[in-house]
Amino acid sequence: MQLVLRHYTFLIMNDTFQFSDTEKNELLKIIETPLSGLKGSLDQVVESVIQQTKSFMQIANQHGTSCYVYDHAGVKENIKLFKSEFLSKIKNIHPYYAVKSNPYIELLKDIVSEDIGLDVSSQYELGLALEAKAKKIIYTGPGKSKEDLELILQHSNIITLMIDSFQELVVLKEVLISNPHIMLRAGVRIYTEIHKEWKKFGIPLSRLGEFWEISRSISNLHLCGIQSHRSNSTIDLYEEIIESLGNYLEQNFSEIQKKQIQFIDFGGGLHPQNVDGYYDTAFSQIEILNSLYNELEYPQYIPKEYFLMETTSLKEYAERINRAIATHILSQLSCDIYCEPGRILSNPSLHILLKVMDKKDDDIYILDGGNNIIGWDKYSSEYVPIINLTHPGTKEIRGQFVGSLCTPDDIWGYFCYAENIEIGDILVIPNQGAYTYTLRQSFIRGLPNVHHFECK
Ligand SMILES: Cc1ncc(COP(=O)(O)O)c(C=O)c1O
């Protein structure tokens, strides 16, 4: 890294780019800031994958690669942990799994069998939820059509609708007037100042009272809840949002209105622990270097190190969310709590199995699956462990592990746990079930199949 930084300083100082003195000083200040983050490894994850080598190899031999491996036992174990570390710590909490994070039908069935509801955002997802025999559904998301609302009404015995806007309420009212015999249970989605780029969802918190009054006047609409969601939420953000909502209710809702609230839904956004990290390329120091290299038409900077994602444990999420709810909400009204976990439940459901097809100069390894398997160029900036099951090792070998698609962005990673790497080796990337399968696409290569571990 020192060498890289020296090169960087040289590029800035030697007038290649004709920076002004102020610009030079600013750039030097940035590069002199050491890269800091959580150092460590995901060795534990690697160990548990290696223990399952036989099962992975069985799939690779029987079905070939590339493919997804569905981990039924892993899903069940993870739900058990989620229940004991998180759900059991928050009184009257009801989880609704966010189908968008992975709609694989066997996963939905496994989740439903654990008495967890489903959170859907389209007719397509509702169809899957019904196929999985969900008994409790919330239907959320902006831009719902009259047809969406009519379908929701047909399943009003199991759906709670999260209304997204005043306009949606106008359309909903028309649909409800034409179906006077149906009573629909609903919540309203709000956003606060803290929601920032998530403001396209819901109504501003400042207009909740107005919305409440209009909705409660519709005779077959039972508005009884308030929903909020923001992905990539830090624990501080959950606390701040809950506090803002509590303060608003205290100042604006009458005692009668407070009694009408049956649930508060704080959404999803819980990040799984010990699954991923990020490369040094995510730092602005290296980003600037890369753009200087680009200008000079130098080869791209290859990540030299990675840092682990700093995450909150389930226990801490539960403790702090529970405390915020008790302090700001349950101190003034009594209601159920809903949540919409996505990635925290789907991430361990799928592993990706690949094979080494070719080795080029500069330690470039071509694998037999491309990033169409996951639908986006996630791994050029995010670190996930790659594990060689044919030649397993406890240390990581550096290289460029890339897919076979006709684009240089088709990257799987820069490190591989291996003793050595040979053509034909089987590699696994564990715990890649969230926002991958759902975004998969047939680009150059077709969609890979999902295979299950054989039952023991
Ligand atoms: C309304 C809603 N709820 C829940 C989730 C799940 O979020 P996560 O996967 O971060 O838990 C999402 C994802 O964007 C969402 O839009």
The ligand as a Tripos MOL2 file, in Angstrom:
@<TRIPOS>MOLECULE
LIG
   16    16     1     0     0
SMALL
NO_CHARGES

@<TRIPOS>ATOM
      1 C1        -40.8580   -2.0530    2.1630 C.3       1 LIG1
      2 C2        -39.6570   -2.8970    2.3540 C.ar      1 LIG1
      3 N1        -39.6240   -3.6950    3.4440 N.ar      1 LIG1
      4 C3        -38.5680   -4.5070    3.6640 C.ar      1 LIG1
      5 C4        -37.4860   -4.5390    2.8060 C.ar      1 LIG1
      6 C5        -36.3580   -5.4740    3.1160 C.3       1 LIG1
      7 O1        -35.1810   -4.8180    3.3700 O.3       1 LIG1
      8 P1        -33.8940   -5.6280    3.8480 P.3       1 LIG1
      9 O2        -33.6460   -6.6880    2.8390 O.co2     1 LIG1
     10 O3        -32.8450   -4.5830    3.8710 O.co2     1 LIG1
     11 O4        -34.2170   -6.1960    5.1990 O.co2     1 LIG1
     12 C6        -37.4720   -3.7120    1.6640 C.ar      1 LIG1
     13 C7        -36.3360   -3.6600    0.7660 C.2       1 LIG1
     14 O5        -36.0700   -2.7180    0.0760 O.2       1 LIG1
     15 C8        -38.6050   -2.8710    1.4390 C.ar      1 LIG1
     16 O6        -38.6660   -2.0640    0.3730 O.3       1 LIG1
@<TRIPOS>BOND
     1     1     2 1
     2     2     3 ar
     3     2    15 ar
     4     3     4 ar
     5     4     5 ar
     6     5     6 1
     7     5    12 ar
     8     6     7 1
     9     7     8 1
    10     8     9 2
    11     8    10 1
    12     8    11 1
    13    12    13 1
    14    12    15 ar
    15    13    14 2
    16    15    16 1
@<TRIPOS>SUBSTRUCTURE
     1 LIG1         1 GROUP 0 **** ****
